[in-house]
Amino acid sequence: MKLVQQLVNQDLIDRYHITVIPTLLGSGVRLFENAEQEIKLKLLDICSYNGMTDLNYV
């Protein structure tokens, strides 16, 4: 199991910083595989630059 997935499953991550880069990839790419539970996130901040968007969640 990947390290990030282990941390997600044990609820050990306080903040998520996700960068969205618009690219055509068919059905998309999953960020988290086989999550044991739904992750409730609150959006803190959005920043856009050079065609990318940073999303910051807690």
Secondary structure, DSSP 4 states (H G I P E B T S, - for coil): --HHHHHHHTT----EEEEE-----TT---SSSS-SS-----EEEEEEETTEEEEEE-
